[in-house]
Amino acid sequence: MRLPQYKITQDRRTMLVLLALDGAAGIVVFNIIANFRGIAPHPIFSPLAYPLLLLAAAIFLIDGYNGRTDMLSVDYLSLHTIAVLAAMVATLLLTFAFFPVGYELHSSRGVIALGFVALIPITVGYRRLICMQTASGRSGSSFVFVGSRKGCQAFREECWRMGMQQAIINSEIGEGAETGDAPGPDILHRSIEAVLADAASGAITVEAIVLGDSATSLPAGLDQQLVRLFFQGVPTYTLEFFHQVYWHNIPLDGLDPAWLFQEGFRITREPVFERIKRITDILFATFGLILASPVFLVAIPAIWLAERDGVFYFQMRVGKNGIPFRIAKLKTMRSGSDSADPYTAQDDARVTAVGRLLRSTRLDELPQLWNVLKGDMSLIGPRAEWDRLVEGYEQKIPCYYFRHLVKPGITGWAQVKYRYGANLEDTIRKLEYDLYYIRYFSFRLDASIFLKTIHIMLFGKGR
């Protein structure tokens, strides 16, 4: 039986190739620049090569080694640039603040700075070439959705929303999959037996098999076929796990109170993680307030001159365990305008000219650093929602209260992965990302959110 080997092996190969290219490019670039500045070349395992570890770590945080990342987009280009520059700053801090005099990189800050800057177009360049090649290979692959037609249509729509254009094959077990109209464009009805036969003959390339809710009971023998496919390169996912692997969120469909007792939730189950996060919050919030002082000196007079009616906006928000607290933000809307529509629309007339700039760069959130110091919030976590809205959300959205398991944050996974929430549907989508963060919290995920937040602030993607 000839089965496709694309999914697992291709992604792993892409990661290894990119790691090798980054290492080789870094060694060559650093040594060329060092030689140009009169410093003798260094061997691969010299201390001069150690910054490459920071480079790899920074790129890893933005999914720069993930074969499914869209490395052709402008957003990725800016994120990659920020990540490499962050690695440069970290290298400079470590080299000149913590390493003893005599360390080889002490000989020139220019080698470090020029090396990292030169690596930006080089590392992005071969990523774009590999991404184009990978996208070309993936264009002929299909997802096989095993479940109802309605469920398959919802899956197709979600793929479209996420920018994935793979063909969808719908396999309905025991429901006459060979008959009936297709539920939507790019969806082909086939029985699972026919799909497996085509995969065995090489007629189709299956990237992944997704088991919908109606596929909980598989016909005798079919589960063994799926296992063979899985071990030969075609993974099989439950719908929930597919969301987590591909889109880094957790779908609300099928979620119940027992979800809380599954694996994960390190921050809610092990207090040590919460204590470390609290110490980190205090240190970074203090440092952030010091850095933000020039912004306050400029923004506060500008807000007052525009409105002549206060510069801070206070509102009750819901925090951890559903406990309300008062949040502070720089004022961006005209006084009393929040009594109308609680959501802010694109180009909302209620937002002042100064407020529009503050919102686009998210600088209006800076006073919340005081809430972080007080312990009401964390730097990173689910958005702190208005108590006026939370009551309605808890009535309309299943398991909404799960997001109160952790402290809300100034920025978070939902904030960097999804647009500003302007209605109930957006709130549901953002909750799916919040639940992923709560379940899979890690300091690596926090670092990734931090880099993506810098990207949003620099390129004005707030509202």
C-alpha positions in Angstrom: 0.0 0.0 0.0 1.5 3.4 -1.0 0.4 6.0 1.5 1.2 9.7 1.6 4.1 10.7 3.8 3.6 14.5 3.7 2.3 15.7 7.0 4.6 14.7 9.8 7.8 14.2 7.8 7.5 17.4 5.8 6.9 19.6 8.8 9.8 18.0 10.7 12.0 18.3 7.6 11.1 22.0 7.2 12.0 22.7 10.9 15.4 20.9 10.6 16.3 22.6 7.4 15.4 26.1 8.8 17.4 25.4 12.0 20.4 24.3 9.9 20.2 27.3 7.6 19.9 29.7 10.5 22.9 28.2 12.2 25.0 28.3 9.0 23.9 31.8 8.1 24.6 33.1 11.6 28.1 31.6 11.7 29.0 32.9 8.2 27.6 36.4 8.8 29.1 36.9 12.3 32.5 35.7 11.1 32.5 37.8 7.9 31.6 41.0 9.9 34.1 40.1 12.7 36.8 39.7 10.1 35.8 43.0 8.3 36.2 44.8 11.6 39.6 43.4 12.2 38.6 40.5 14.6 40.0 37.1 13.8 37.4 34.5 12.6 36.1 32.1 15.2 35.3 28.4 15.0 31.8 27.1 15.1 31.8 26.2 18.8 33.4 29.5 20.0 31.5 31.9 22.3 30.9 34.0 19.2 28.4 31.4 18.1 26.3 31.5 21.3 24.0 34.4 20.2 22.7 32.0 17.6 20.8 30.2 20.4 19.0 33.4 21.3 18.3 34.0 17.6 16.8 30.5 17.3 14.7 31.0 20.5 13.3 34.3 19.3 12.3 32.9 15.9 10.8 29.8 17.5 8.5 32.1 19.6 6.9 33.5 16.5 6.5 30.1 14.9 9.3 30.7 12.5 10.1 27.0 12.3 6.6 25.9 11.7 5.9 24.8 8.2 2.3 26.0 8.4 3.2 29.6 9.2 2.5 32.0 6.4 6.0 33.4 5.9 5.1 35.2 2.7 2.9 37.8 4.6 3.9 41.3 5.5 2.8 40.5 9.1 5.4 37.7 9.3 8.1 39.9 7.9 7.5 42.5 10.6 7.2 39.9 13.4 10.5 38.2 12.2 12.2 41.6 12.2 11.1 42.3 15.8 12.1 38.8 16.9 15.7 39.1 15.5 16.1 42.6 16.9 14.9 41.3 20.3 17.5 38.6 20.1 20.1 41.3 19.3 19.1 43.4 22.4 19.1 40.3 24.6 22.6 39.4 23.3 23.9 42.9 24.0 22.4 42.9 27.5 23.9 39.5 28.4 27.3 40.2 26.8 27.9 43.6 28.4 25.9 43.4 31.6 26.4 39.9 32.8 29.4 38.3 31.1 32.9 39.1 32.6 35.4 41.3 30.8 37.4 39.2 28.3 34.4 37.5 26.7 35.1 37.4 23.0 32.1 39.5 22.0 33.2 42.3 24.3 35.6 43.3 21.5 32.9 44.9 19.4 29.2 45.8 19.8 29.2 46.5 16.1 29.7 42.8 15.3 26.6 41.9 17.3 24.4 44.7 16.0 25.5 44.5 12.3 25.4 40.7 12.4 21.8 40.5 13.6 20.6 43.3 11.2 22.3 41.5 8.3 20.6 38.2 9.3 17.1 39.7 8.9 16.8 39.8 5.1 18.9 36.5 4.8 16.7 34.5 7.2 13.5 35.9 5.8 14.7 35.3 2.2 15.1 31.5 2.4 12.0 31.2 4.6 10.0 32.8 1.8 11.5 30.4 -0.8 10.8 27.3 1.4 7.2 28.6 2.2 6.4 28.9 -1.5 7.7 25.4 -2.1 5.7 24.0 0.8 2.6 25.9 -0.2 2.9 24.4 -3.7 3.1 20.9 -2.3 0.2 21.4 0.1 -2.1 22.9 -2.6 -2.9 19.4 -3.9 -3.7 17.9 -0.5 -7.1 17.5 1.1 -8.7 17.3 4.6 -11.0 14.4 5.2 -13.8 15.3 7.6 -15.5 12.2 9.0 -18.9 13.4 10.3 -22.2 15.0 9.3 -22.7 17.3 6.4 -23.7 20.2 8.7 -20.5 19.7 10.7 -18.4 19.5 7.6 -19.9 22.8 6.3 -19.0 24.5 9.6 -15.5 23.0 9.3 -15.1 24.4 5.8 -16.3 27.8 6.8 -13.7 27.8 9.7 -11.0 26.8 7.3 -11.9 29.7 5.0 -11.9 32.1 7.9 -8.4 30.9 8.9 -7.2 31.4 5.3 -6.8 27.7 4.6 -7.9 26.7 1.0 -7.4 22.9 1.1 -10.1 20.8 -0.5 -12.5 19.2 1.9 -13.7 15.6 1.5 -16.8 14.8 3.7 -17.2 11.1 4.7 -20.5 10.3 6.4 -20.5 7.0 8.1 -23.6 5.0 7.4 -25.5 8.0 5.9 -25.2 7.3 2.2 -22.2 9.6 1.6 -22.3 8.9 -2.1 -25.6 10.7 -2.7 -27.0 14.1 -2.1 -25.8 17.6 -3.0 -22.5 18.9 -1.7 -23.0 21.1 1.4 -20.8 23.9 -0.1 -18.0 24.8 -2.5 -14.9 22.7 -2.4 -16.6 19.9 -0.4 -16.7 16.5 -2.0 -18.9 13.7 -0.6 -17.2 10.3 -0.5 -17.5 7.3 1.8 -14.5 6.8 4.1 -13.8 3.5 2.5 -13.5 5.1 -0.9 -11.2 7.8 0.5 -8.9 5.2 2.0 -8.8 3.3 -1.2 -7.9 6.5 -3.2 -5.2 7.3 -0.6 -3.8 3.8 -0.9 -3.7 4.0 -4.7 -2.1 7.5 -4.6 -5.1 9.1 -6.3 -5.4 11.7 -3.6 -3.1 13.2 -1.0 -4.6 13.4 2.5 -3.0 16.0 4.8 -5.2 15.1 7.8 -8.3 13.2 8.8 -10.6 15.1 11.2 -13.1 13.2 13.3 -16.3 15.2 13.8 -18.7 14.7 16.7 -20.8 12.2 14.7 -17.8 10.0 14.2 -17.5 8.8 17.8 -18.5 5.2 16.8 -16.4 3.9 13.8 -17.4 0.8 11.9 -15.5 -2.4 12.7 -12.1 -2.4 11.1 -12.1 1.3 10.1 -10.2 2.3 13.3 -7.4 -0.1 12.4 -7.2 1.5 8.9 -7.0 5.0 10.5 -4.2 3.8 12.8 -2.2 2.4 9.9 -2.6 5.8 8.1 -1.5 7.6 11.2 1.7 5.7 11.6 2.5 6.0 7.9 2.3 9.8 7.8 -1.4 10.8 7.7 -2.5 12.1 11.2 -6.0 11.7 12.5 -7.4 14.4 14.8 -10.5 14.9 16.8 -12.1 18.2 15.9 -11.0 19.8 19.2 -7.4 18.7 18.8 -7.3 19.9 15.2 -8.3 23.3 16.4 -5.5 23.2 19.0 -2.8 22.0 16.6 -3.6 24.2 13.6 -5.3 27.3 15.0 -4.2 27.3 18.6 -7.7 27.7 20.0 -10.3 25.5 21.7 -13.8 25.2 20.0 -16.8 25.8 22.3 -18.8 23.2 20.5 -19.1 20.1 22.8 -17.4 21.9 25.7 -18.8 21.0 29.1 -17.9 21.6 32.8 -15.8 18.3 32.8 -13.4 20.0 30.4 -11.8 21.8 33.3 -10.6 18.4 34.7 -8.6 17.4 31.6 -4.9 17.6 31.3 -3.3 21.1 31.3 -4.2 24.1 33.4 -0.7 24.2 35.0 -1.2 27.8 36.2 -4.5 26.9 37.9 -3.3 23.7 39.5 0.3 24.4 40.5 0.6 27.6 42.6 4.3 27.8 41.9 3.6 28.9 38.3 1.2 31.6 39.5 3.8 32.9 42.0 6.5 33.1 39.4 4.1 34.9 37.1 3.3 37.3 39.9 7.0 38.1 40.5 7.5 38.6 36.7 4.4 40.9 36.6 5.7 43.1 39.4 9.2 43.5 37.9 8.0 44.2 34.3 5.1 46.5 35.4 7.5 48.6 37.5 10.0 48.8 34.6 7.1 49.5 32.2 5.8 52.4 34.3 9.3 54.0 34.3 9.6 53.6 30.5 6.0 54.9 30.0 6.6 58.1 32.0 7.5 60.2 28.8 4.3 58.9 27.2 2.3 60.1 30.1 4.0 63.5 30.0 2.9 63.9 26.3 -0.4 62.1 26.3 -2.0 63.6 29.5 -1.7 67.3 28.3 -2.9 66.3 24.8 -6.0 64.6 26.2 -6.8 67.5 28.5 -6.4 70.1 25.7 -8.7 68.0 23.4 -11.5 67.4 26.0 -10.9 69.7 29.0 -12.7 67.0 31.1 -10.4 64.6 32.7 -7.6 62.5 31.2 -8.3 59.1 32.8 -11.2 56.7 32.2 -12.3 54.4 35.0 -14.5 51.4 34.6 -15.5 48.3 36.5 -14.1 45.1 35.1 -14.4 41.4 36.1 -11.2 39.7 37.4 -10.1 36.4 38.6 -12.8 34.2 40.2 -15.4 36.8 39.0 -14.2 39.5 41.5 -14.8 43.0 40.1 -12.2 45.7 40.2 -11.8 49.2 38.8 -9.6 49.6 35.8 -7.8 52.8 34.7 -7.1 53.8 31.1 -6.1 56.9 29.2 -9.3 58.6 28.0 -9.9 58.0 24.3 -13.6 58.7 23.9 -15.8 61.7 24.5 -17.3 61.9 28.0 -20.6 59.9 28.4 -20.3 58.2 25.1 -19.9 54.7 26.6 -23.6 54.8 27.7 -24.6 54.1 24.1 -23.2 51.1 22.2 -20.8 49.2 24.5 -18.7 48.1 21.5 -16.3 50.3 19.6 -16.7 50.2 15.8 -14.1 50.8 13.1 -13.7 54.6 12.7 -16.1 55.2 15.7 -17.1 58.9 15.8 -17.0 58.8 19.6 -13.2 58.3 19.6 -11.2 61.6 19.7 -8.3 62.3 17.4 -5.8 61.8 20.2 -7.7 58.7 21.4 -7.5 57.2 17.9 -3.7 57.4 18.0 -3.6 56.0 21.6 -5.9 53.1 20.7 -4.1 52.2 17.5 -0.8 51.8 19.4 -2.5 50.5 22.6 -0.8 53.2 24.6 -4.2 53.9 26.3 -3.7 50.6 28.2 -0.5 51.8 30.0 -2.3 53.0 33.2 -3.3 49.3 33.7 0.3 48.7 34.8 -0.9 50.1 38.1 -3.6 47.5 38.2 -0.9 44.9 37.6 1.2 46.2 40.5 -1.9 46.0 42.8 -2.5 42.4 41.8 -5.9 43.0 40.0 -4.4 42.0 36.7 -1.5 40.3 35.1 0.6 41.6 32.1 -0.7 38.7 30.0 -4.0 37.0 30.2 -7.6 37.2 29.0 -8.9 40.7 28.4 -10.6 42.2 31.5 -14.2 42.6 30.3 -16.7 45.3 31.4 -18.9 43.9 34.2 -21.9 45.3 32.3 -21.1 42.9 29.4 -20.0 39.9 31.4 -23.4 39.3 32.9 -24.9 38.9 29.4 -22.0 36.8 28.1 -22.4 34.3 30.9 -26.0 33.8 30.0 -25.5 33.5 26.3 -22.0 31.8 25.9 -21.5 28.3 27.3 -18.6 28.0 29.8 -17.8 31.7 29.6 -16.9 31.6 33.3 -13.9 29.5 32.5 -11.9 32.6 31.5 -12.1 33.8 35.2 -9.9 31.0 36.3 -6.9 33.3 35.8 -6.2 37.0 36.2 -7.1 39.2 33.2 -4.2 40.8 31.3 -3.2 43.9 29.5 -2.5 41.8 26.5 -3.2 38.2 25.8 -3.5 35.3 23.3 -6.9 36.3 22.1 -5.8 40.0 21.7 -2.9 39.1 19.4 -4.6 36.3 17.5 -8.0 37.9 16.8 -9.3 41.3 15.9 -11.0 43.7 18.3 -14.3 42.3 19.6 -17.3 44.2 18.2 -20.2 41.8 18.8 -21.2 38.6 20.5 -19.7 36.4 17.7 -16.3 38.1 18.1 -16.5 37.5 21.9 -17.1 33.8 21.3 -14.1 33.6 18.9 -11.9 35.4 21.4 -13.0 33.1 24.2 -11.8 30.1 22.2 -8.3 31.6 22.2 -8.6 32.5 25.9 -9.4 28.9 26.8 -6.4 27.7 24.8 -4.2 30.1 26.8 -5.7 29.1 30.1 -5.2 25.4 29.4 -1.7 25.6 27.8 -0.2 28.5 29.7 3.6 28.5 29.6 6.3 31.2 29.8 7.2 30.4 26.2 3.6 31.3 25.2 3.8 34.5 27.3 7.0 35.4 25.5 5.4 34.8 22.1 2.4 37.0 23.1 4.9 39.8 24.2 6.6 39.8 20.8 3.3 39.8 18.9 2.1 42.7 21.1 5.1 44.8 20.2 4.2 44.1 16.5 0.7 45.3 17.1 1.8 48.4 18.9 4.4 49.4 16.3 2.1 48.9 13.3 -1.1 50.4 14.8 -3.4 47.3 14.7 -5.4 48.3 17.8 -8.8 50.0 17.8 
